[in-house]
């Protein structure tokens, strides 16, 4: 009897650890800018629902118009109803706020997360650990828009504290947000106030920075040893350059980003939602959080 109980306890602890630690079987996927109801949105959401993704990060612009309350029809029509095939499978969905989400009240998504067990959004900025893999979810819209100046101090104080708290606990680090620092496509680099924040608190600190906003799938390479990836073709592809540098990737194809992380190494792949084919793949070796 004692032996049986011991086996059951070990099995239970094993199942608990799988929910909290990244393993070779965990597949993290990233999609952004999926807030407009159209055939592309349906294509990408269904591809995610049918994929082998075990965790999905939504990189912002959850709806095109923003929402004012949990009863807002826009929330149902542009997010909850289109994402139903995905939500029905209870795949964990982590939310990031984008500039379109600030057209309404972004705090509505705090209530959405309370009502859906598979949706995770405790704050507009937060950390999530999977063992020694650390995610920092950031709110970049408040740095992109001057009239949100009063909101910035709280996030800056938070990220400083979290970097100190986690600096020796992460073998690999990923920052996720809505706005990129730079782009090889049609959109310009971040405005000066956002660029200052990203240069001071993201680049040179994290191993990978993953964003939406520019409606492309892109691998922009390393800056200060931080690799910038963009996955933002959830509904409105567009903005690739006519010619991409040989060491970069930038396409206007509906799809998403997939990633597996083992220790200090991440393998990432960009996947077409229509053909399911692999569009681009690379490996990034990291060093955790590079903070003093």
C-alpha positions as CSV (number, residue, x, y, z in Angstrom):
1,X,0.0,0.0,0.0
2,X,2.8,2.4,0.9
3,X,4.6,1.5,-2.3
4,X,1.5,2.2,-4.3
5,X,1.0,5.6,-2.6
6,X,4.6,6.5,-3.3
7,X,4.2,5.8,-7.0
8,X,1.0,7.8,-7.1
9,X,2.7,10.7,-5.4
10,X,5.6,10.6,-7.9
11,X,3.2,10.6,-10.8
12,X,1.3,13.5,-9.4
13,X,4.5,15.6,-8.8
14,X,5.6,14.7,-12.4
15,X,2.3,16.0,-13.8
16,X,2.6,19.2,-11.7
17,X,6.2,19.9,-12.9
18,X,5.1,19.6,-16.6
19,X,2.8,22.6,-16.1
20,X,5.5,24.7,-14.6
21,X,8.7,23.8,-16.4
22,X,9.6,23.9,-20.0
23,X,10.4,20.5,-21.5
24,X,11.5,19.2,-24.8
25,X,7.9,18.7,-25.6
26,X,6.8,22.3,-25.0
27,X,6.1,24.2,-28.2
28,X,5.6,27.9,-27.7
29,X,3.8,29.7,-30.5
30,X,3.4,33.4,-31.2
31,X,0.8,35.4,-33.2
32,X,-0.1,39.0,-33.4
33,X,-2.4,41.5,-34.9
34,X,-5.3,39.0,-35.3
35,X,-8.0,41.5,-34.4
36,X,-9.9,42.0,-37.7
37,X,-12.5,39.5,-38.7
38,X,-11.6,38.3,-42.2
39,X,-10.5,35.1,-44.0
40,X,-6.9,35.6,-43.0
41,X,-7.9,35.6,-39.3
42,X,-9.9,32.4,-39.7
43,X,-7.0,30.8,-41.6
44,X,-4.4,31.7,-38.9
45,X,-6.6,30.8,-35.9
46,X,-7.6,27.5,-37.3
47,X,-4.0,26.7,-38.1
48,X,-3.1,27.4,-34.5
49,X,-6.0,25.3,-33.2
50,X,-4.8,22.4,-35.4
51,X,-1.1,22.8,-34.6
52,X,1.0,21.1,-32.0
53,X,1.4,24.3,-30.0
54,X,1.2,23.8,-26.3
55,X,1.3,27.5,-25.3
56,X,0.4,30.5,-27.4
57,X,1.3,34.1,-26.9
58,X,-1.0,36.8,-28.5
59,X,1.3,39.7,-29.3
60,X,-1.4,42.5,-29.2
61,X,-4.1,44.2,-31.3
62,X,-6.5,41.6,-30.0
63,X,-9.3,43.6,-31.6
64,X,-9.2,46.3,-34.3
65,X,-11.4,48.8,-32.5
66,X,-10.6,48.1,-28.8
67,X,-13.3,47.2,-26.3
68,X,-14.9,49.2,-23.5
69,X,-16.4,46.4,-21.4
70,X,-16.6,42.6,-21.2
71,X,-20.1,43.0,-22.7
72,X,-18.8,44.9,-25.7
73,X,-19.9,43.2,-28.9
74,X,-16.5,43.9,-30.4
75,X,-14.9,41.5,-27.9
76,X,-17.2,38.7,-29.0
77,X,-17.1,39.4,-32.7
78,X,-13.4,40.0,-33.1
79,X,-11.8,37.8,-30.5
80,X,-13.9,35.3,-28.5
81,X,-16.0,34.0,-31.4
82,X,-13.2,33.7,-34.0
83,X,-10.9,32.1,-31.4
84,X,-13.5,29.6,-30.2
85,X,-11.9,26.6,-32.0
86,X,-8.7,27.5,-30.2
87,X,-10.3,28.2,-26.8
88,X,-12.3,25.0,-27.0
89,X,-9.0,23.1,-26.9
90,X,-8.0,24.9,-23.7
91,X,-4.6,25.7,-25.0
92,X,-3.1,28.3,-22.7
93,X,-3.3,31.7,-24.3
94,X,-1.1,34.6,-22.9
95,X,-2.2,38.1,-23.9
96,X,-0.1,41.2,-24.7
97,X,-1.7,44.7,-25.2
98,X,-1.2,46.5,-28.5
99,X,-2.0,50.0,-29.7
100,X,-5.4,49.0,-31.0
101,X,-6.3,47.5,-27.6
102,X,-5.7,51.0,-26.2
103,X,-8.4,52.4,-28.4
104,X,-10.7,50.9,-25.8
105,X,-10.0,50.0,-22.2
106,X,-7.2,47.4,-22.0
107,X,-8.1,46.5,-18.4
108,X,-11.2,44.6,-19.8
109,X,-8.8,41.7,-20.6
110,X,-8.1,41.3,-16.8
111,X,-11.8,40.3,-16.5
112,X,-11.7,38.2,-19.7
113,X,-8.8,36.2,-18.1
114,X,-10.9,35.6,-15.0
115,X,-13.8,34.2,-17.0
116,X,-11.7,31.9,-19.3
117,X,-9.4,29.4,-17.5
118,X,-7.1,29.1,-20.6
119,X,-6.6,32.8,-21.0
120,X,-3.7,34.4,-19.0
121,X,-3.5,38.1,-18.4
122,X,-2.8,39.2,-14.8
123,X,-1.6,42.7,-15.8
124,X,-0.5,44.7,-18.8
125,X,3.0,43.7,-17.9
126,X,4.0,40.5,-16.1
127,X,6.6,37.6,-15.9
128,X,5.9,34.0,-16.6
129,X,8.5,31.2,-15.8
130,X,8.7,27.7,-17.3
131,X,11.5,26.5,-15.1
132,X,14.6,28.2,-16.2
133,X,12.9,29.7,-19.3
134,X,11.7,33.2,-18.4
135,X,9.2,35.4,-20.3
136,X,8.7,39.1,-19.6
137,X,5.5,40.4,-21.1
138,X,5.8,44.2,-21.7
139,X,3.4,47.0,-22.5
140,X,5.1,49.1,-25.2
141,X,2.1,51.2,-26.2
142,X,2.6,53.5,-23.2
143,X,6.1,54.3,-24.5
144,X,4.9,54.7,-28.1
145,X,2.2,57.3,-27.2
146,X,3.3,60.5,-25.4
147,X,0.0,60.9,-23.6
148,X,0.7,57.7,-21.6
149,X,3.8,59.3,-20.1
150,X,2.3,59.0,-16.6
151,X,2.1,55.2,-16.9
152,X,5.7,54.5,-17.7
153,X,7.3,54.8,-14.2
154,X,5.5,51.9,-12.8
155,X,6.6,49.5,-15.5
156,X,10.2,50.7,-15.4
157,X,10.3,50.2,-11.6
158,X,8.7,46.7,-12.1
159,X,11.1,45.5,-14.8
160,X,14.2,46.6,-12.7
161,X,12.9,44.7,-9.7
162,X,12.0,41.6,-11.8
163,X,15.4,41.6,-13.5
164,X,17.1,41.6,-10.2
165,X,14.8,38.9,-8.8
166,X,15.2,36.5,-11.7
167,X,18.8,37.3,-13.0
168,X,20.2,34.0,-11.6
169,X,17.1,31.8,-12.3
170,X,16.9,32.0,-16.1
171,X,19.0,30.0,-18.6
172,X,17.0,31.5,-21.5
173,X,15.1,34.8,-21.5
174,X,12.4,36.1,-23.9
175,X,10.7,39.5,-23.9
176,X,7.3,39.7,-25.6
177,X,5.6,42.9,-26.6
178,X,3.7,44.6,-29.4
179,X,6.2,47.1,-30.9
180,X,9.5,46.2,-32.5
181,X,12.6,48.4,-32.2
182,X,13.4,48.3,-35.9
183,X,12.2,46.8,-39.2
184,X,13.6,45.8,-42.5
185,X,10.1,46.4,-44.0
186,X,8.0,49.4,-44.8
187,X,7.5,50.6,-41.2
188,X,10.1,52.8,-39.6
189,X,11.9,52.0,-36.4
190,X,10.4,52.8,-33.0
191,X,9.9,56.5,-32.1
192,X,12.6,58.0,-29.9
193,X,10.8,57.5,-26.6
194,X,10.0,53.9,-27.2
195,X,13.5,53.3,-28.6
196,X,15.1,54.6,-25.4
197,X,13.0,52.2,-23.3
198,X,13.8,49.2,-25.6
199,X,17.5,50.0,-25.7
200,X,17.8,50.4,-21.9
201,X,15.6,47.5,-20.8
202,X,15.3,44.9,-23.6
203,X,18.2,44.9,-26.0
204,X,21.4,43.7,-24.5
205,X,19.5,42.0,-21.6
206,X,17.2,39.4,-23.2
207,X,18.1,36.6,-25.5
208,X,15.1,37.1,-27.8
209,X,12.6,39.9,-28.3
210,X,9.3,38.9,-30.0
211,X,6.8,41.4,-31.2
212,X,3.8,42.1,-33.4
213,X,2.7,45.5,-34.9
214,X,4.5,45.3,-38.3
215,X,2.2,43.0,-40.3
216,X,4.9,40.5,-41.4
217,X,6.7,37.4,-40.3
218,X,10.3,38.5,-39.8
219,X,13.7,37.5,-38.3
220,X,15.5,40.8,-38.1
221,X,18.7,39.4,-36.6
222,X,20.7,40.4,-33.5
223,X,21.1,43.8,-32.0
224,X,23.3,43.9,-28.9
225,X,23.1,40.0,-28.9
226,X,19.3,40.2,-28.6
227,X,17.4,38.7,-31.6
228,X,14.3,40.5,-32.7
229,X,11.5,38.3,-34.2
230,X,8.1,39.6,-35.5
231,X,5.0,37.5,-35.9
232,X,2.1,39.8,-36.9
233,X,0.2,38.3,-39.8
234,X,-2.8,37.2,-37.8
235,X,-5.3,39.1,-39.9
236,X,-3.6,41.8,-42.0
237,X,-0.4,40.9,-43.8
238,X,1.6,43.6,-45.4
239,X,4.8,45.7,-45.2
240,X,7.7,43.5,-46.4
241,X,10.6,45.1,-48.3
242,X,11.0,44.4,-52.0
243,X,14.3,42.9,-51.2
244,X,15.4,41.3,-47.9
245,X,19.0,41.1,-46.7
246,X,20.5,37.7,-47.1
247,X,20.8,37.1,-43.4
248,X,17.3,38.3,-42.6
249,X,13.7,37.0,-43.2
250,X,10.7,39.2,-43.9
251,X,7.5,38.0,-45.6
252,X,3.8,38.9,-45.8
253,X,2.5,35.4,-45.4
254,X,-0.4,34.6,-43.0
255,X,1.2,32.4,-40.3
256,X,2.8,32.2,-36.9
257,X,6.1,31.6,-35.1
258,X,6.9,28.3,-33.3
259,X,9.7,27.8,-30.7
260,X,11.1,25.1,-28.6
261,X,13.6,25.8,-25.8
262,X,16.1,23.4,-24.3
263,X,18.4,24.8,-21.7
264,X,20.1,27.8,-23.2
265,X,19.1,27.0,-26.8
266,X,16.0,28.0,-28.7
267,X,15.0,26.6,-32.1
268,X,12.4,28.8,-33.8
269,X,10.4,28.3,-37.0
270,X,8.0,30.5,-39.0
271,X,5.1,28.5,-40.3
272,X,2.6,29.2,-43.2
273,X,-1.0,29.0,-42.0
274,X,-2.2,28.1,-45.4
275,X,0.3,25.4,-46.5
276,X,1.7,24.5,-43.1
277,X,5.1,24.6,-44.7
278,X,8.2,25.7,-42.9
279,X,9.2,29.2,-44.2
280,X,12.3,29.9,-42.1
281,X,14.2,28.3,-39.2
282,X,17.1,29.2,-37.0
283,X,18.7,28.4,-33.6
284,X,19.5,31.0,-31.0
285,X,21.9,30.3,-28.1
286,X,21.2,32.5,-25.1
287,X,22.7,33.4,-21.8
288,X,19.7,34.1,-19.6
289,X,19.4,37.7,-18.3
290,X,22.4,39.9,-18.9
291,X,22.1,42.2,-15.9
292,X,24.6,43.4,-13.3
